[in-house]
Each structure stands twice: as C-alpha cells, then as structure tokens.
Amino acid sequence: FMQQVKASLDNINADEIAILARNGKAKGTMAPSPFSFKLEGIFQLYDKRDVQFVWPQTVSAFLKKKGCLLSSEKKYQEDAFRLAYYLLNK
C-alpha cells in the first residue's frame, strides 16, 4: 500500500504536501482514528517532498484575513479544500 501511495504522489508531482494537524486529545466524533494516524505516517515517509503539518487555526486565520470566494462542493471536502486554498495562496 505504501508503494502505491508513493507512486501516486510521484505521478501527481505536487509542489507541496500538507497534512491538517489535529489535536490528539480530541474525543467523541472528532477523535482521530488509529487508521488515519497510519495513513499520515505513510505520507510522512514520502522522501521526495517535505511533508508539513498545518494547524486548522492557521488556515482559519488566513481565510479570515484574505477571504475565500470559492467553496467545496461537498461538506466532507471542506477541510481539504480550505487547506489546499491556503497552500496555493499563502
């Protein structure tokens, strides 16, 4: 699986790779799952680009200051969309 992820990242050839940082102490529906931590670990092992963590507060402050005229199509895409918008416009 890790080789497939790395091959996909090679294929995409992104300028930056970022993971939205999460509070490991969150509980309930907002609690991070062990599976997602493993996925994040696989992305961190990619050695052709630096992988950065971006705090949600950083993205929110940026969007509040600069604004965002676009919106994601689906609710579940919102965090990823906001992070991508931040990375493209910072």
Summary of the structure (lengths in Angstrom):
residues: 90
radius of gyration: 14.2
end to end distance: 31.9
largest distance: 39.2
contacts: 183
relative contact order: 0.17
helix: 57%
strand: 9%
